[in-house]
Amino acid sequence: MTNYRADLHLHTNYSDGVLSPSRLIDLVRKQNISVISITDHDNVSGIDEALEYGELHGIKVIPGVEISADIDEQEIHILGYFFDHRNPALTEF
């Protein structure tokens, strides 16, 4: 049985993180994390870089996003995973 370490809620400098997708992957590699999801706020701009760099370095990258929404004047965040991050309807939204 293979053991995996994962972090499925990471932000890059495309939202409120400080690292580029590539530098973030360098950091998680040092932490022995092998599966991540980039879940930047309201955009998917860093996913392609993460997918390409992750593949080169043995890190599985799951496309993700953290969508902001308002319900009854209260802000909530909804996490989404495993979707087509190149879908025009999504990227326009």
N, C-alpha and C positions, 0 to 999 in steps of 0.2 A: 504494500500500500504506500502510495506517495503522499507525503505531507506537503501542503501548500500553505504559505502565509499570504494573506490578501489584505488590501486596503481599498475599499470600494467607494470612498468619498474623499477625493483629492481635488484641490484647486490649483490652477496654474496662474501665471501672470496674465492670462487672458480674462481672468475675473479678479478675485481678491487674494490670490496666491502671490508669492514673490519669485518663484522659479519658473523657467520655461518648461515645457513638457519634457524636453531632453534632460535638463538638469534634475528635474524631479525624478525621472527614471534612474539617473545615476545615484541619487540619494536612496531610493527604495532598494536598489540592488545591494547597497552597503548594509541595509537592514534585513537582508535575506528574504525580502518580499518578492513573490514571483507572479502575483496577479494583482492588477490595479484597475481602477476605473477613474478616469478624469471626469469630474462632475462640476465643471465650471458653472457659475451662475448665468443662466439665460443665454448661453452661447455654446457652440460646439467647435470653435475655432482652433483649439489645440489638439483635437483628437487625431487628425491625420499625422501630425508630427509625432505624437505619442505612439500611434500604431506602428509607424515606420521605424522609429528609434527602438521601441520595445522589441520588435521582431529581431532586430540586429543584436540585441543584448539579452535575449531569452526571457523577456517579461511579457506576459499575456496582458493585453490592454483591452478592457471592455468599454465600448462607447457608452458614455453617460452624460447626464445633464442635471442641473438643479434648477428647476423652474420656479420662479417667484409667482405667487398668486395672492389675491386678497379675498378673504371670506369674512363677511360681516365686519368690515373695516379692520381686520387683523391680517397681517402678512403671514403667509405660510410658505414653506419650501417643499416642493415635490421632487423626489429623486426618480429619474428614469434611466433604464439600462437596456442594453441589447436592442438598439433601434438603428435605423438607417440614418446616420448623421449627415448624409449628403442629400437627404430628401428636401427638395425645394420648399415644400409647404412648411416643413419644420424650420428650416433656416430663415425663412421670411418671417415666421411667427416670432 
